[in-house]
Amino acid sequence: MTMHTEKEVVGLLRSTEAILDGHFLLSSGKHAGRYIQCAKLLQHPEPAQVVCAMLAERALPLGKIDLVVGPALGGIVIAYELARALNVRGIFTEREAGEMTLRRGFRIEPGEKVLVAEDVVTTGRSALEAAQVVRKSGGEVVGVACIVDRRMHREEVISLPVISAVRLEIAIYDPKDCPLCRRGDPCIKPGSRTETDPP
């Protein structure tokens, strides 16, 4: 069953505890009072399948899609589920010596129409790096699909079409201007990036 409303997606994110409230240090070095951890939703096969079926439906206007590519780690499960919904191959890129690349024998054939899949798009950096890998391999990127689009300004990121299951605006603060810091709330670093990953 495909979902049709953003309200239902937010309900699923909340019911799986994927929306976290608190005081968070982001990989950019900035702070936020809310964090979206889509891995909490994606650990459950049924909600993952439902959300990705919705994304597959929203991807139809992009035209032919031969392949879905997700950047590790956040894009791996969503790329697989979205590829399954579209009945195409799903692979992932990963970092090697700090650079996004294809490994594990994965290939992108010249001319393949590729949808890049992410869990959350904030700055779009990982999606753009995955798109660059696709282009270097001779593929054509038709767009980016994500569960949550949380860009504050759409021009911030991507010249590609971006489809999402939900758009959430979350305030981001410089540490020196952070009201949560001024209030004395402890700041934690969530997410999946390691200390060696670039911001």
SETIVEX-346556 format. One record per residue (C-alpha): y, x, z. Coordinates in nm, 3 decimals. Example, Ala and Ser with C-alpha at 12.3 -4.5 7.8 and 13.67 -1.06 7.14 Angstrom:
<recs>
+---------+---------+---------+
|      yy |      xx |      zz |
+---------+---------+---------+
|  -0.450 |   1.230 |   0.780 |
|  -0.106 |   1.367 |   0.714 |
+---------+---------+---------+
</recs>
This chain:
<recs>
+---------+---------+---------+
|      yy |      xx |      zz |
+---------+---------+---------+
|   0.000 |   0.000 |   0.000 |
|   0.336 |   0.141 |  -0.108 |
|   0.636 |   0.130 |   0.121 |
|   0.961 |   0.002 |  -0.022 |
|   1.226 |   0.044 |   0.247 |
|   1.382 |   0.339 |   0.424 |
|   1.367 |   0.139 |   0.747 |
|   0.987 |   0.141 |   0.725 |
|   0.986 |   0.518 |   0.666 |
|   1.207 |   0.573 |   0.971 |
|   0.966 |   0.352 |   1.167 |
|   0.674 |   0.571 |   1.063 |
|   0.865 |   0.889 |   1.150 |
|   0.943 |   0.747 |   1.494 |
|   0.592 |   0.614 |   1.560 |
|   0.441 |   0.955 |   1.479 |
|   0.710 |   1.131 |   1.692 |
|   0.841 |   1.319 |   1.388 |
|   1.204 |   1.247 |   1.485 |
|   1.295 |   1.475 |   1.773 |
|   1.613 |   1.441 |   1.978 |
|   1.751 |   1.728 |   2.186 |
|   1.934 |   2.053 |   2.113 |
|   1.787 |   2.261 |   1.830 |
|   1.855 |   2.604 |   1.681 |
|   1.804 |   2.574 |   1.306 |
|   1.682 |   2.850 |   1.075 |
|   2.039 |   2.871 |   0.939 |
|   2.162 |   2.973 |   1.287 |
|   2.343 |   2.641 |   1.332 |
|   2.269 |   2.379 |   1.597 |
|   2.175 |   2.010 |   1.574 |
|   2.099 |   1.727 |   1.815 |
|   1.815 |   1.591 |   1.602 |
|   1.528 |   1.758 |   1.418 |
|   1.276 |   1.613 |   1.174 |
|   0.925 |   1.759 |   1.212 |
|   0.736 |   1.597 |   0.923 |
|   0.416 |   1.779 |   1.020 |
|   0.388 |   1.522 |   1.301 |
|   0.373 |   1.244 |   1.041 |
|   0.161 |   1.437 |   0.789 |
|  -0.115 |   1.502 |   1.045 |
|  -0.204 |   1.133 |   1.004 |
|  -0.371 |   1.064 |   0.666 |
|  -0.270 |   0.698 |   0.635 |
|   0.108 |   0.737 |   0.687 |
|   0.103 |   1.051 |   0.470 |
|  -0.068 |   0.859 |   0.192 |
|   0.170 |   0.563 |   0.222 |
|   0.488 |   0.773 |   0.213 |
|   0.363 |   0.983 |  -0.079 |
|   0.266 |   0.671 |  -0.274 |
|   0.625 |   0.557 |  -0.228 |
|   0.753 |   0.894 |  -0.353 |
|   0.518 |   0.882 |  -0.652 |
|   0.665 |   0.543 |  -0.743 |
|   1.019 |   0.679 |  -0.711 |
|   0.924 |   0.977 |  -0.930 |
|   0.832 |   0.758 |  -1.229 |
|   1.184 |   0.767 |  -1.381 |
|   1.157 |   1.148 |  -1.400 |
|   0.907 |   1.108 |  -1.682 |
|   0.583 |   1.298 |  -1.738 |
|   0.462 |   1.509 |  -1.443 |
|   0.172 |   1.750 |  -1.490 |
|   0.180 |   1.936 |  -1.161 |
|   0.323 |   1.918 |  -0.809 |
|   0.424 |   2.244 |  -0.637 |
|   0.518 |   2.270 |  -0.270 |
|   0.658 |   2.574 |  -0.089 |
|   0.453 |   2.680 |   0.214 |
|   0.439 |   2.575 |   0.483 |
|   0.624 |   2.246 |   0.483 |
|   0.545 |   2.153 |   0.124 |
|   0.167 |   2.210 |   0.125 |
|   0.043 |   1.875 |   0.256 |
|   0.307 |   1.668 |   0.081 |
|   0.237 |   1.845 |  -0.252 |
|  -0.132 |   1.764 |  -0.214 |
|  -0.076 |   1.398 |  -0.120 |
|   0.188 |   1.348 |  -0.389 |
|  -0.037 |   1.510 |  -0.651 |
|  -0.316 |   1.277 |  -0.545 |
|  -0.089 |   0.973 |  -0.580 |
|   0.018 |   1.093 |  -0.927 |
|  -0.338 |   1.198 |  -1.021 |
|  -0.230 |   1.553 |  -1.117 |
|  -0.290 |   1.903 |  -0.979 |
|  -0.115 |   2.009 |  -0.660 |
|  -0.056 |   2.374 |  -0.563 |
|   0.177 |   2.570 |  -0.336 |
|   0.394 |   2.879 |  -0.340 |
|   0.410 |   3.116 |  -0.043 |
|   0.600 |   3.421 |   0.067 |
|   0.469 |   3.769 |   0.002 |
|   0.689 |   4.054 |   0.127 |
|   0.965 |   3.797 |   0.181 |
|   0.957 |   3.665 |  -0.176 |
|   0.827 |   3.325 |  -0.287 |
|   0.535 |   3.362 |  -0.527 |
|   0.208 |   3.212 |  -0.651 |
|  -0.113 |   3.347 |  -0.500 |
|  -0.477 |   3.239 |  -0.458 |
|  -0.535 |   3.223 |  -0.834 |
|  -0.286 |   2.936 |  -0.881 |
|  -0.133 |   2.914 |  -1.229 |
|   0.144 |   2.720 |  -1.393 |
|   0.089 |   2.677 |  -1.764 |
|   0.385 |   2.723 |  -2.002 |
|   0.553 |   2.390 |  -2.070 |
|   0.399 |   2.205 |  -1.775 |
|   0.632 |   1.945 |  -1.623 |
|   0.651 |   2.024 |  -1.252 |
|   0.771 |   1.825 |  -0.953 |
|   0.865 |   2.040 |  -0.652 |
|   0.765 |   1.876 |  -0.322 |
|   0.913 |   1.941 |   0.023 |
|   0.889 |   1.770 |   0.358 |
|   1.261 |   1.795 |   0.440 |
|   1.549 |   1.913 |   0.222 |
|   1.841 |   2.048 |   0.424 |
|   1.982 |   2.347 |   0.238 |
|   1.726 |   2.323 |  -0.043 |
|   1.658 |   2.697 |  -0.031 |
|   1.277 |   2.676 |  -0.024 |
|   1.271 |   2.411 |  -0.298 |
|   1.498 |   2.623 |  -0.518 |
|   1.281 |   2.931 |  -0.460 |
|   0.971 |   2.732 |  -0.558 |
|   1.155 |   2.603 |  -0.867 |
|   1.239 |   2.961 |  -0.963 |
|   0.868 |   3.053 |  -0.943 |
|   0.788 |   2.757 |  -1.168 |
|   1.046 |   2.864 |  -1.427 |
|   0.931 |   3.227 |  -1.422 |
|   0.582 |   3.099 |  -1.499 |
|   0.708 |   2.900 |  -1.797 |
|   0.699 |   2.557 |  -1.632 |
|   0.977 |   2.299 |  -1.647 |
|   1.104 |   2.159 |  -1.317 |
|   1.172 |   1.786 |  -1.351 |
|   1.297 |   1.730 |  -0.995 |
|   1.246 |   1.766 |  -0.622 |
|   1.066 |   1.509 |  -0.405 |
|   1.094 |   1.507 |  -0.026 |
|   1.014 |   1.279 |   0.263 |
|   1.357 |   1.332 |   0.422 |
|   1.677 |   1.427 |   0.242 |
|   1.912 |   1.541 |   0.518 |
|   2.174 |   1.723 |   0.312 |
|   2.519 |   1.656 |   0.455 |
|   2.680 |   1.708 |   0.115 |
|   2.481 |   1.647 |  -0.201 |
|   2.664 |   1.926 |  -0.387 |
|   2.535 |   2.163 |  -0.116 |
|   2.212 |   2.221 |  -0.293 |
|   2.042 |   2.124 |  -0.600 |
|   2.140 |   2.054 |  -0.956 |
|   1.796 |   1.896 |  -1.002 |
|   1.725 |   1.527 |  -0.939 |
|   1.622 |   1.474 |  -0.574 |
|   1.410 |   1.175 |  -0.474 |
|   1.333 |   1.100 |  -0.113 |
|   1.160 |   0.844 |   0.103 |
|   1.462 |   0.837 |   0.335 |
|   1.806 |   0.995 |   0.362 |
|   1.922 |   1.086 |   0.712 |
|   2.260 |   1.233 |   0.797 |
|   2.231 |   1.461 |   1.098 |
|   2.535 |   1.641 |   1.237 |
|   2.508 |   2.021 |   1.232 |
|   2.729 |   2.245 |   1.445 |
|   2.834 |   2.607 |   1.447 |
|   2.720 |   2.751 |   1.784 |
|   3.080 |   2.819 |   1.889 |
|   3.174 |   2.453 |   1.829 |
|   2.852 |   2.289 |   1.950 |
|   2.910 |   1.999 |   2.192 |
|   2.550 |   2.030 |   2.313 |
|   2.615 |   2.392 |   2.415 |
|   2.933 |   2.288 |   2.593 |
|   2.733 |   2.026 |   2.780 |
|   2.485 |   2.295 |   2.887 |
|   2.180 |   2.145 |   2.712 |
|   1.902 |   2.403 |   2.661 |
|   1.865 |   2.504 |   2.295 |
|   1.517 |   2.538 |   2.143 |
|   1.401 |   2.671 |   1.808 |
|   1.166 |   2.427 |   1.635 |
|   1.011 |   2.447 |   1.289 |
|   0.758 |   2.659 |   1.110 |
|   0.953 |   2.962 |   0.993 |
|   0.870 |   3.297 |   1.142 |
|   1.113 |   3.561 |   1.258 |
|   1.050 |   3.759 |   0.936 |
|   1.145 |   3.468 |   0.707 |
|   1.498 |   3.484 |   0.570 |
|   1.738 |   3.208 |   0.692 |
+---------+---------+---------+
</recs>
